[in-house]
Amino acid sequence: MAVDAPNGTDAYIAIARILRPRGRAGEVVAEVLTDFPGRFSGLRQVFLEGGGDTPQPAELAEVWWHDGRLILRFVGIDSISKAEGLRGRLVLVPQQERVDPGERRYYLSEIVGCTVLDRGGSALGEVVDVEPTGGVDLLRVRRMKQASRRGGENDDLLIPFAEEICSEIDLRARRIVIEPPEGLLELND
């Protein structure tokens, strides 16, 4: 999982969310929003989402884990009241610093917006969301007008994001070719 940064900060990705102050020296407890928690080791320069259009640079003085929770201490934040001002803010890194997720793993921002085609090359729709299920995630595909059978406003397909079904993923071309098992597309009607 990777979380995309809020509107106006497209050049960044969120790797943590500050939950609350911890201790008296300005430390904060943060929720990890990356599948790569090892990236915090040695991390010093980050950006904080602050409600404006431009994230503000921030320097980490210390990063450590305590009872399975990520603890951050920022340079210049040395009291509970200053740490309280960070509550709810996202910790961001520039998009170009994101970790390569590895083969056949993708960031949500890479998948959303891709056109989904069947093996014959017919466009079925566009990925508008990826829904976690606790097992295999589902691609929510907004059907193309010509592929729509019901013609309704919420005429979406749910396609398991499994290697056996999503046989070809070409991020540069922004397309996903699927080979659905017999009856899958009919389940969505």
C-alpha positions as CSV (number, residue, x, y, z in Angstrom):
1,M,0.0,0.0,0.0
2,A,1.1,3.5,-0.7
3,V,-0.9,6.6,0.0
4,D,-1.0,9.4,-2.4
5,A,-0.6,12.9,-1.0
6,P,-3.6,15.2,-0.8
7,N,-4.6,17.6,-3.6
8,G,-2.1,20.2,-4.4
9,T,0.8,18.0,-3.3
10,D,1.0,15.6,-6.3
11,A,4.8,15.8,-6.3
12,Y,4.8,14.0,-2.9
13,I,3.7,10.8,-1.4
14,A,2.6,10.3,2.2
15,I,4.6,7.9,4.3
16,A,3.2,8.7,7.8
17,R,0.4,10.5,9.6
18,I,1.2,12.2,12.9
19,L,-1.3,11.0,15.5
20,R,-0.4,12.8,18.8
21,P,2.4,14.1,20.9
22,R,4.4,11.7,23.0
23,G,6.6,12.7,25.9
24,R,7.7,16.2,26.9
25,A,10.5,16.9,24.4
26,G,8.3,17.3,21.3
27,E,8.2,13.7,20.1
28,V,5.2,12.5,18.2
29,V,3.6,9.1,17.5
30,A,3.0,8.5,13.8
31,E,0.9,6.0,11.8
32,V,3.0,4.4,9.1
33,L,1.4,4.7,5.6
34,T,4.0,2.8,3.7
35,D,4.7,-0.8,3.0
36,F,8.4,0.0,3.5
37,P,8.8,1.0,7.2
38,G,12.6,0.4,6.8
39,R,12.7,3.7,4.8
40,F,12.5,5.6,8.1
41,S,16.0,4.4,9.1
42,G,18.4,7.3,8.3
43,L,15.6,9.5,6.9
44,R,16.3,13.1,7.8
45,Q,14.6,15.5,5.3
46,V,10.8,15.2,4.9
47,F,7.9,17.6,4.1
48,L,4.8,18.2,6.3
49,E,1.4,18.8,4.7
50,G,0.1,21.9,6.4
51,G,-3.2,22.8,4.8
52,G,-1.7,25.0,2.2
53,D,-0.8,24.2,-1.4
54,T,2.9,23.7,-0.7
55,P,4.2,21.2,1.9
56,Q,6.7,22.6,4.3
57,P,10.2,21.1,4.6
58,A,11.0,19.6,8.0
59,E,14.1,17.9,9.4
60,L,13.9,14.8,11.5
61,A,16.2,14.9,14.5
62,E,15.4,11.3,15.6
63,V,13.3,8.3,14.4
64,W,12.8,5.2,16.4
65,W,10.3,2.5,17.2
66,H,8.6,2.0,20.6
67,D,6.2,-0.9,21.2
68,G,5.6,-1.2,17.5
69,R,4.8,2.5,17.0
70,L,6.8,5.0,15.0
71,I,8.2,7.9,17.1
72,L,9.5,11.0,15.3
73,R,11.3,14.0,16.8
74,F,11.6,17.1,14.5
75,V,14.3,19.7,14.7
76,G,12.7,22.8,16.3
77,I,9.8,21.0,17.9
78,D,10.8,20.7,21.5
79,S,7.6,20.9,23.6
80,I,4.3,19.2,23.9
81,S,2.5,22.3,22.7
82,K,4.6,22.5,19.5
83,A,4.1,18.8,18.9
84,E,0.4,19.2,19.4
85,G,0.5,21.6,16.3
86,L,1.6,18.7,14.2
87,R,-1.4,16.4,15.1
88,G,-3.0,15.0,11.9
89,R,-0.4,16.3,9.5
90,L,1.0,14.0,6.8
91,V,4.7,13.3,6.6
92,L,5.6,13.5,2.9
93,V,8.6,12.6,0.7
94,P,9.1,13.7,-2.9
95,Q,7.5,11.4,-5.5
96,Q,11.0,10.6,-6.9
97,E,12.1,9.2,-3.5
98,R,9.4,6.6,-3.3
99,V,10.6,3.0,-2.9
100,D,10.4,0.8,-5.9
101,P,7.6,-1.6,-4.8
102,G,9.2,-4.6,-6.7
103,E,8.0,-6.7,-9.5
104,R,4.3,-7.1,-9.9
105,R,3.6,-4.6,-7.1
106,Y,2.2,-1.2,-7.7
107,Y,1.3,2.1,-6.1
108,L,-2.4,2.9,-6.1
109,S,-1.7,6.1,-8.0
110,E,-0.2,4.0,-10.8
111,I,-3.2,1.8,-11.2
112,V,-6.0,4.4,-10.8
113,G,-6.7,5.9,-14.2
114,C,-5.5,2.9,-16.2
115,T,-7.8,1.6,-19.0
116,V,-8.9,-2.0,-18.6
117,L,-9.2,-4.1,-21.7
118,D,-10.2,-7.7,-22.3
119,R,-7.8,-10.0,-24.1
120,G,-9.4,-9.1,-27.5
121,G,-8.5,-5.5,-27.0
122,S,-12.0,-4.1,-26.2
123,A,-11.9,-1.4,-23.6
124,L,-14.1,-2.3,-20.6
125,G,-13.5,0.9,-18.6
126,E,-11.2,2.8,-16.4
127,V,-9.9,2.0,-12.9
128,V,-11.4,4.5,-10.5
129,D,-10.4,2.9,-7.2
130,V,-8.6,-0.1,-5.7
131,E,-10.6,-1.6,-2.8
132,P,-8.8,-3.6,-0.1
133,T,-10.5,-6.8,0.9
134,G,-8.1,-8.4,3.4
135,G,-7.3,-10.8,0.6
136,V,-7.0,-10.0,-3.1
137,D,-7.7,-6.3,-3.7
138,L,-10.5,-5.4,-6.1
139,L,-10.2,-2.9,-9.0
140,R,-13.3,-0.8,-9.3
141,V,-13.6,-0.2,-13.0
142,R,-16.0,2.5,-14.3
143,R,-17.4,1.0,-17.5
144,M,-17.1,2.7,-20.8
145,K,-20.4,3.8,-22.2
146,Q,-20.3,1.2,-25.0
147,A,-19.4,-1.5,-22.5
148,S,-22.2,-0.6,-20.1
149,R,-25.0,-3.0,-20.0
150,R,-27.3,-1.3,-17.5
151,G,-26.6,2.3,-18.5
152,G,-26.8,3.3,-14.8
153,E,-24.8,6.0,-13.1
154,N,-23.0,3.5,-10.9
155,D,-22.3,0.9,-13.5
156,D,-18.9,-0.4,-12.2
157,L,-17.1,-3.7,-12.5
158,L,-15.2,-5.2,-9.6
159,I,-12.2,-7.1,-10.9
160,P,-9.9,-9.1,-8.6
161,F,-6.4,-7.6,-8.9
162,A,-4.9,-11.0,-9.2
163,E,-2.0,-12.1,-11.5
164,E,-4.2,-14.8,-13.0
165,I,-6.8,-12.3,-14.1
166,C,-4.8,-9.1,-14.7
167,S,-2.4,-10.8,-17.1
168,E,-0.7,-7.7,-18.5
169,I,-0.1,-4.4,-16.7
170,D,1.6,-1.7,-18.8
171,L,1.9,1.5,-16.7
172,R,3.5,3.5,-19.4
173,A,0.6,2.8,-21.8
174,R,-1.8,3.2,-18.8
175,R,-3.6,-0.1,-19.5
176,I,-4.4,-3.4,-17.9
177,V,-5.4,-6.4,-19.9
178,I,-7.6,-8.9,-18.1
179,E,-8.4,-12.5,-18.7
180,P,-11.5,-13.0,-16.5
181,P,-12.6,-16.4,-15.6
182,E,-15.9,-17.4,-17.2
183,G,-18.8,-15.7,-15.6
184,L,-16.8,-13.0,-13.8
185,L,-18.1,-10.1,-15.9
186,E,-21.6,-11.4,-15.7
187,L,-21.5,-11.3,-11.9
188,N,-21.2,-7.5,-12.2
189,D,-24.4,-7.2,-14.2
